[in-house]
Amino acid sequence: MSAAPLRLIRGQGSSSRPRLELVTTNPRSSRFALILLIIAALGVFGVVSVGAMTAEAAVDVRGLETDVDGLKQRYELLTADVAELESPDRIRMVAVEQLGMVEADDPQFVVVDGNGRFALHDPVMDGQVDNGFTDKVKQVLATQP
C-alpha cells in the first residue's frame, strides 16, 4: 500500500484526541467589523438617496423646460396678435366702422417745442405758425383745474 500509516501522520506517541483549540473572537475585531458594516450601509444609502434626488430634479427640470416652451409659443402668438391689433389698417377700420370717425379733409398738426409751447402749424409747411390757436388752447387750459 502506498498510504502512510495513521500513526505517522499524527506523529509518534500522540494521543487519540486531535489537537483542536478553541478560537475565541476578539471583541475589538467584531466591533470594528460592525462599525465598517454600518458605515458601508450608510454610504450605500447616501449614494442611492443622492441618485434619487438627482433623478427627481431632472424630472422637475424637464417639466419646467416644457412649461417654458409652451410659454414661449404663447408669447409668440400674443406678439403676433398685438402686431395685428396695432396695424394702421386695422386701427383705421375700427375707427371708421365701429367708432364712426371720418378722415379729416384738411388735417392740421399740433407741434410742441422744447419749452412746452405748442402751436398749430400750417399744412402747407411754409413755416408760419398760427399763434391764435395757441391763445385759444391757453384759455381752455387756464379754465380747467
C-alpha positions as CSV (number, residue, x, y, z in Angstrom):
1,M,0.0,0.0,0.0
2,S,1.1,3.4,-0.7
3,A,-0.8,5.2,2.1
4,A,1.2,6.2,5.1
5,P,0.0,4.8,8.4
6,L,-2.1,7.0,10.5
7,R,0.5,6.9,13.2
8,L,3.0,8.7,11.0
9,I,0.5,11.4,10.1
10,R,-0.4,12.1,13.7
11,G,3.1,11.7,14.9
12,Q,4.6,9.1,17.2
13,G,3.2,8.9,20.6
14,S,0.3,11.2,20.0
15,S,-2.9,10.6,21.9
16,S,-6.0,9.6,20.1
17,R,-7.5,13.1,20.7
18,P,-6.8,15.6,17.9
19,R,-5.2,18.9,18.8
20,L,-8.0,21.3,18.5
21,E,-8.0,24.6,20.2
22,L,-11.0,26.8,20.8
23,V,-10.5,30.1,19.0
24,T,-12.2,32.9,20.7
25,T,-13.2,36.0,18.8
26,N,-11.6,39.3,19.6
27,P,-14.3,41.7,20.8
28,R,-12.4,44.6,19.1
29,S,-12.5,43.0,15.7
30,S,-16.2,42.2,15.9
31,R,-17.0,45.8,16.9
32,F,-14.7,47.1,14.1
33,A,-16.5,44.9,11.6
34,L,-19.9,46.1,12.8
35,I,-18.8,49.7,12.5
36,L,-17.4,49.1,9.0
37,L,-20.7,47.4,8.0
38,I,-22.8,50.4,9.4
39,I,-20.6,52.9,7.6
40,A,-20.8,50.9,4.3
41,A,-24.6,50.7,4.7
42,L,-24.9,54.4,5.3
43,G,-22.6,55.1,2.3
44,V,-24.8,53.0,0.0
45,F,-27.9,54.6,1.4
46,G,-26.4,58.1,0.8
47,V,-25.4,57.3,-2.8
48,V,-28.9,55.9,-3.6
49,S,-30.5,58.9,-1.9
50,V,-28.4,61.4,-3.9
51,G,-29.2,59.4,-7.1
52,A,-32.9,59.6,-6.4
53,M,-32.8,63.3,-5.6
54,T,-30.9,63.9,-8.8
55,A,-33.5,61.9,-10.8
56,E,-36.3,63.9,-9.2
57,A,-34.6,67.2,-10.0
58,A,-34.1,66.0,-13.6
59,V,-37.9,65.3,-13.9
60,D,-38.6,68.7,-12.4
61,V,-36.2,70.3,-14.9
62,R,-37.9,68.6,-17.8
63,G,-41.3,69.8,-16.6
64,L,-40.1,73.3,-16.3
65,E,-38.5,73.2,-19.8
66,T,-41.8,72.0,-21.2
67,D,-43.6,74.9,-19.4
68,V,-41.0,77.4,-20.8
69,D,-41.5,76.1,-24.3
70,G,-45.3,76.4,-24.0
71,L,-45.0,79.9,-22.7
72,K,-42.6,80.9,-25.5
73,Q,-45.1,79.7,-28.0
74,R,-47.9,81.6,-26.3
75,Y,-45.7,84.7,-26.2
76,E,-45.1,84.5,-29.9
77,L,-48.8,84.1,-30.6
78,L,-49.6,87.1,-28.3
79,T,-46.9,89.2,-30.0
80,A,-48.4,88.3,-33.4
81,D,-51.8,89.3,-32.1
82,V,-50.5,92.6,-30.8
83,A,-48.8,93.4,-34.1
84,E,-52.1,92.6,-35.9
85,L,-54.1,94.8,-33.5
86,E,-51.7,97.7,-33.8
87,S,-51.6,97.7,-37.5
88,P,-52.6,101.1,-39.0
89,D,-55.1,99.4,-41.4
90,R,-56.9,97.8,-38.5
91,I,-57.0,100.9,-36.5
92,R,-58.4,102.9,-39.4
93,M,-61.0,100.2,-40.0
94,V,-62.1,100.2,-36.3
95,A,-62.2,104.0,-36.2
96,V,-64.4,104.2,-39.3
97,E,-66.7,101.2,-38.8
98,Q,-67.1,100.9,-35.0
99,L,-66.4,104.4,-33.8
100,G,-68.0,106.3,-36.7
101,M,-64.9,108.5,-37.2
102,V,-64.2,110.1,-40.6
103,E,-60.9,111.2,-42.0
104,A,-60.3,114.9,-42.0
105,D,-60.4,116.8,-45.3
106,D,-57.8,119.3,-44.1
107,P,-55.6,117.8,-41.4
108,Q,-53.8,120.1,-39.1
109,F,-50.8,119.2,-36.8
110,V,-50.0,120.5,-33.4
111,V,-46.3,120.8,-32.7
112,V,-44.9,121.2,-29.2
113,D,-41.5,122.9,-28.9
114,G,-38.9,122.2,-26.2
115,N,-40.3,124.9,-23.9
116,G,-43.7,123.4,-23.6
117,R,-45.3,125.7,-26.1
118,F,-47.3,124.4,-28.9
119,A,-48.9,125.9,-32.0
120,L,-51.0,124.9,-34.9
121,H,-48.7,124.6,-38.0
122,D,-49.8,125.4,-41.5
123,P,-50.2,122.2,-43.5
124,V,-48.6,123.9,-46.4
125,M,-45.3,123.8,-44.4
126,D,-44.3,127.3,-45.1
127,G,-43.1,127.6,-41.6
128,Q,-45.7,130.0,-40.4
129,V,-47.4,129.4,-37.0
130,D,-50.9,130.3,-36.1
131,N,-50.5,131.9,-32.7
132,G,-54.2,132.4,-32.4
133,F,-54.6,128.7,-31.9
134,T,-52.0,128.8,-29.0
135,D,-54.0,131.5,-27.4
136,K,-57.3,129.5,-27.6
137,V,-55.7,126.5,-26.1
138,K,-54.2,128.6,-23.3
139,Q,-57.6,129.9,-22.5
140,V,-59.1,126.4,-22.3
141,L,-56.3,125.1,-20.1
142,A,-56.5,128.1,-17.8
143,T,-60.1,127.4,-17.0
144,Q,-59.6,123.8,-16.1
145,P,-58.5,122.8,-12.6
